[in-house]
Amino acid sequence: MLRFEVLHPHDLADAFDMLTQHEGEAKIIAGGQGLMPVLKHRQLTPRQLVNIRNLSDLDYIVDGKDGLRIGALTTHQAVENSAIIKKRWPVLAEMEARLGDIQTRNWGTLVGNVCQASPTGDPAPVLLALGACLKVASNRGERLIALDDFFLDYQKTALKGVEIALEIQVPKQPARSGAAYHKESYRWTDSPIASVAAAVTLDERDRVKGARIFMQAVCPAPIRARQAEDLLAGQQVNNGLLDQVAQATAGVACPISDVYGTAEYKMEMVKVITRQVVSQAIKQAQAA
């Protein structure tokens, strides 16, 4: 039988103290939508769970001067329905609309999903494409971790055992920018068989000034398609270039065959999805 003690901190400082006191044995729980299945299958066996669900100061969405800030207790549903996000970072709201069922989105949190580092999560590639950072803290201070440096391997991150992730920060996007995400799945809200997110910035002549392309579900952790980004740099995109970009993106994927499909099928889906999301991102940037 799985046994653990649930601790209920009164405030953030109390939560830091609990993690420090039980360093190496305690885990944070907020929504628990990702954590509970992991506990059930004994992939983690903590002695304590520090429940931060009642720390309401961590529930917010703020459009600040430097960009978007999403607190650790902000639910997927809140992100999906946010007028601010729909206006300025619509790809985030669109992604959330396909994340799990309504119960998951009502209770699970965006920050918790990122920290779970599931290889089939939806938010990571979108946030990576947008250049997001994670603000974390402990009794030893605060630090910002670029999501580029956060995901280390299968369900392994740069978050230390005594740290709590406080918020996701998404920078303001440059002028003439667009972003898109798509996942291939059997049902609308299923986990992805393969997924790709792309963010593109254009110059005044519709040449690509910058691009970020990330994949998920086809490798142990999110992976960046740098060669594909380099192919886009300085170019006006046409169908031939899109084919090259799709091929280069699939070239760094490392899918496995499983009940959802063969590795070959997933590689082909990466090509199809990459073409789609890069095209959508460019159209958005042209219209911006």
Helices and strands as residue ranges (DSSP letters): E 5-7, H 12-21, E 26-29, H 35-40, E 48-51, G 56-58, E 61-63, E 67-71, H 76-81, H 83-88, H 90-96, H 102-107, H 110-116, H 123-129, E 133-138, E 141-146, G 147-149, E 151-153, E 156-157, E 164-171, E 177-184, E 194-202, E 208-216, E 223-224, H 226-232, H 239-251, H 263-287
